[in-house]
Amino acid sequence: MYLYLAIFWLVVGVLLQVYWDVVAPYSLLPPDRTRPVMGAIFFVLFSYNIVRWRLARAMEQARREAEAMAHPPPKHATPVEYDPAFDFSKPSVVDEKPADEAKKDPPA
């Protein structure tokens, strides 16, 4: 929208400068000062809308980049298969203490 307004003010300002001899009799200000003042007003309106358009585009691009960084695409993970060698929830046979018959009861 800001770009269209900038183009509109540019066209109106250029047409006013080109056809100033037709428009000058209808001016309420002195004709010798009105032409540069009107040109400056239309230039300010044009510049304001160009700056607003450029800032709106930059903000939208920054928002898209921030959103892309906040939600990265999911990684495709391979499913992990069960390996009994790495199952540490059950005690292994190696960890068990051997039953020693000699240490049970001392001889009387």
N, C-alpha and C positions, 0 to 999 in steps of 0.2 A: 504494500500500500504506500509506503514511504517513497519508494522509487517512482511510482506513478505520480505522486504529488510533486516530487522534484522535477519530473519531466514537464508536468503541467505548468509550474511556476517558471521554468526556463522558457517554455514556449510563449507564455503570456508576457514575460519580460522582454524577450527578443521582438515579439510582435509590437509591443508598446514602443520600443526604441525605433523600430523600422517605420511604423506609421505614426510617429510623434506629431507630425504636422496636422494630421486629421484629428488627433485627440487633444491637442494643446488648447483649442478654444474652449473646451468643456472643463478645463482645470480650474480649481478654485484658488490655487496658489500662483504666484508669479511664474510665467512660462520659462524664464531664464534659469530658475532654480529647480523646477519641478522634474525636468528630465533626468538629471543625475540622482536626485533623491528617489524617484520611482525605480530607477535602475538598481540602486543600492538596496531598496526594500525587496525587490523581487530576487536579487542575488542572495540576500540573507535568507529568504524563505527557501530558495533552491538549495542553498548550502545546508541549512538546518535539516531538511528532509533527506539529503544525501547522507549526512552524518548519522541520522537516526536509522536509515536503512542499513548502513554498514555495521553499526553497533548491534542491530537486531540479528543480522546474519552471523556476526561473531559470537553473540550469546547463544544462538541456536547450535552452532558448531561446538562450542564449549560444553553445552548441555549434553549433546549426543556423545561426545568423547567421555565425559564423566559417567554417563549412564553405561557406556560400553565397558569402562574400567570397573564399575561397581558390579556388573553382572557378566563375568567372563563366560565364554562358551564352556559347556560341560566337557570334561575330558573323558575319553573312552577307556575305561579301566578294564583290564582282563580279569575274569573271575579267578579267584584263588582256589585251587583244588586242595582237598584235605590230604595231609601228609602225616601218617602216624609217627614218624620219627621226630616230629616237632610238637607232639601232644604231651605237654607237661602237666596235665591235670591229674593223671594217675601215677602213683609211685612205680618206678621201674623195678625190675628184679635185681638189678645191680645195687640199688640203694638199701635193700633189705639186709638185715644182719643175719649171718648164718647161725643156726641153732647149734649151740655147743653143749653136748651132753655132760661134759666134765665140769662145767661151771654151774650146773643147776644146784646141787646140794653138796656141801662139803662132807667128806667121810667122817663118820662118828666113831 
